Amino acid sequence: MSSVRAKTAVRTELSRDAVVDRALAIADEEGLEAVTIRRLAQEFGVTPMALYWHVSNKDELLAAMGDRLFADLDVDAVASTGPWQQQLRRIVAAVVAALRAHPAAAMLGAQRILYCETGRELAERTLELLVKAGFDMGMGCDISRHALQTAIMLVTQQPGELTTAAELREGLMTEKRAAIASLPVDRYPLLVASADALTSCDDVDGYYRFGIDLFVAGVEGMRPARAKSARA
């Protein structure tokens, strides 16, 4: 195929969805700061102006990337049956799974969850669940906010993983591990012994499971006494 025909084929495939998909892929590999309109235009072999038919500016692009994080989340599947604790655990786990698909863009989820339909539906169902469990609206809002922040923290702070360019991650973690291991053993014996554990994650699923369980246990412990006396 000639270069002209190749460019025509690329242009035919150019769409808003394709632009968002490629932007997320770049963020995954090189970090969110690498995502620019000019870079995407180069990837598609078009001028920046061609992309403006699909996203009017970078802010709109970032918003679309944040919305995409929640696009495949099935609210009915995660918040429908079972005790409220189980439903809350499934909600947080579902958000974690959505963000884990594109960890470098995870922070965009915090900005967009109430601006996309799936995010709003999930937030509404979460508040309904918590109010029925005995929390007042203020506590429900706080818990919902912390649930999202916990999910983002778990994804962006996973030991051994960084949301920077892929080629820099291993070097940065090696440097961090060496810095911890070189601390004076007489003053920081436990830190030195934990150098590997603090900078790597042998059981990724266990890491997320523990983090989610810890959050839900904390919420359950904060449940008002009057609600605890009633049937869960």
C-alpha positions in Angstrom: 0.0 0.0 0.0 1.3 3.4 -0.9 1.9 6.1 1.8 -1.0 8.1 0.5 -3.3 5.1 0.7 -2.0 4.3 4.1 -2.7 7.8 5.4 -6.2 7.6 3.9 -6.8 4.3 5.7 -5.7 5.9 9.0 -8.0 8.9 8.4 -10.9 6.5 7.7 -10.3 4.9 11.1 -10.0 8.2 12.9 -12.8 8.7 15.4 -13.4 10.1 18.9 -13.2 6.6 20.3 -10.0 5.8 18.5 -8.4 9.1 19.7 -9.4 8.3 23.3 -8.1 4.7 23.1 -4.8 5.9 21.7 -4.5 8.6 24.4 -5.0 6.0 27.1 -2.4 3.7 25.5 0.1 6.5 25.4 -0.6 7.4 29.1 -0.2 3.7 30.0 3.3 3.5 28.4 4.7 7.0 29.0 2.6 8.7 31.6 -0.3 11.2 31.4 2.0 14.1 30.6 3.0 12.5 27.3 -0.6 12.9 26.0 -0.9 15.9 23.8 -3.0 16.8 20.7 0.2 17.1 18.7 1.4 13.7 19.8 -1.9 12.1 18.9 -1.9 13.7 15.5 1.5 12.2 14.8 0.3 8.8 15.9 -2.6 9.0 13.4 -0.5 10.6 10.7 -2.8 13.7 10.5 -2.6 17.3 11.4 -3.7 18.5 14.8 -6.6 20.3 13.2 -8.0 16.9 12.1 -8.2 15.8 15.7 -10.2 18.9 16.6 -13.2 17.4 14.7 -13.3 14.8 17.5 -12.0 16.6 20.6 -12.0 20.4 20.7 -9.0 20.7 23.0 -6.9 18.8 25.5 -9.3 19.4 28.4 -12.0 17.7 26.4 -9.7 14.9 25.6 -8.8 14.4 29.3 -12.4 14.5 30.2 -13.2 11.8 27.6 -10.4 9.7 28.9 -11.8 9.9 32.5 -15.2 9.0 31.3 -13.9 6.0 29.4 -12.5 4.6 32.7 -16.1 3.9 33.9 -17.6 3.0 30.5 -17.7 -0.8 31.0 -18.7 -0.8 34.7 -21.9 -2.7 35.3 -23.6 -0.9 38.2 -26.5 -3.4 38.5 -24.0 -6.3 38.8 -22.0 -4.7 41.7 -24.8 -3.0 43.7 -27.8 -5.1 43.7 -28.0 -8.0 46.1 -26.5 -9.2 49.4 -25.7 -7.5 52.7 -24.6 -3.8 52.4 -21.0 -4.7 53.3 -20.8 -7.1 50.4 -22.3 -4.6 48.0 -19.9 -1.8 49.2 -17.0 -4.2 48.7 -18.1 -5.0 45.2 -18.5 -1.3 44.4 -15.0 -0.4 45.5 -13.6 -3.5 43.8 -15.3 -2.6 40.6 -13.9 1.0 40.7 -10.4 -0.4 41.4 -10.7 -2.8 38.5 -11.8 0.0 36.2 -8.9 2.2 37.2 -6.4 -0.6 37.1 -7.0 -0.9 33.3 -5.3 2.5 32.9 -3.5 3.4 36.1 -1.7 6.5 34.7 -5.2 8.0 34.1 -6.7 7.0 37.4 -6.7 10.5 38.8 -9.0 11.5 35.9 -11.6 9.2 37.4 -11.9 11.5 40.5 -12.6 14.5 38.2 -15.1 12.7 36.0 -17.1 10.2 38.1 -20.0 12.7 38.6 -19.9 13.9 35.0 -20.5 10.6 33.2 -23.7 8.6 33.4 -22.2 5.4 34.8 -20.3 7.3 37.5 -23.4 9.2 38.5 -25.5 6.0 38.7 -22.8 4.3 40.7 -22.6 7.3 43.2 -26.4 7.3 43.5 -26.6 3.6 44.2 -23.7 3.9 46.7 -25.4 6.7 48.7 -28.7 4.7 48.6 -26.9 1.7 50.0 -25.2 3.6 52.8 -28.4 5.4 53.8 -30.3 2.2 54.0 -27.4 0.8 56.1 -28.1 3.5 58.7 -25.6 6.2 57.8 -26.9 9.8 57.5 -26.5 11.6 54.2 -23.4 13.5 55.3 -21.6 10.3 56.4 -22.7 8.6 53.2 -21.2 11.4 51.1 -17.9 11.2 53.1 -17.8 7.4 52.8 -18.5 7.6 49.0 -15.7 10.2 48.6 -13.3 8.1 50.6 -14.2 5.0 48.6 -13.1 6.6 45.4 -10.0 8.1 47.0 -9.1 4.6 48.4 -9.5 3.0 44.9 -7.3 5.7 43.3 -4.7 5.4 46.1 -4.5 1.6 45.8 -4.0 1.8 42.0 -1.6 4.7 41.9 0.4 3.6 44.9 0.7 -0.1 44.2 4.2 -1.1 45.4 6.6 -1.6 42.5 4.4 0.4 40.1 4.6 4.0 39.1 2.5 6.1 36.7 5.6 7.4 34.9 7.1 6.3 31.6 7.6 2.6 31.5 11.4 2.9 30.8 11.8 4.9 33.9 9.8 2.8 36.4 12.3 0.0 37.1 15.2 2.4 37.6 13.2 4.6 40.0 12.0 1.6 42.0 15.6 0.2 42.1 16.8 3.5 43.4 14.1 3.7 46.1 14.8 0.1 47.2 18.5 0.8 47.5 17.8 4.0 49.5 15.7 2.1 52.0 18.2 -0.8 52.3 21.1 1.6 52.9 19.5 3.2 56.0 21.4 2.6 59.3 20.2 -0.8 60.5 20.6 0.2 64.2 18.1 3.0 63.8 15.7 1.5 61.2 15.9 -2.3 61.4 12.4 -2.9 60.3 12.5 -0.5 57.4 15.7 -2.0 56.1 14.3 -5.5 56.5 11.2 -4.4 54.5 13.0 -2.8 51.6 11.7 -5.3 49.1 8.2 -5.5 50.5 7.8 -1.7 50.4 8.9 -1.5 46.8 7.4 -4.6 45.2 4.2 -6.6 45.3 4.5 -10.4 45.1 0.7 -10.9 45.4 -1.0 -8.1 43.5 -4.5 -9.5 43.9 -3.9 -10.0 47.6 -2.7 -6.4 47.9 -6.0 -5.1 46.4 -8.1 -7.5 48.3 -6.6 -6.4 51.6 -6.9 -2.7 50.8 -10.6 -3.1 49.9 -11.3 -5.2 52.9 -9.5 -2.8 55.2 -11.7 0.1 53.9 -15.0 -1.8 54.2 -14.0 -2.9 57.7 -13.4 0.7 58.7 -16.8 1.8 57.3 -18.5 -1.0 59.1 -16.8 0.0 62.4 -18.1 3.6 61.9 -21.7 2.5 61.4 -24.0 4.3 63.9 -24.9 2.3 67.0 -28.6 2.5 66.3 -28.1 0.9 63.0 -25.9 -1.8 64.4 -28.7 -2.8 66.8 -31.0 -3.3 63.9 -30.8 -6.2 61.5 -27.9 -5.7 59.0 
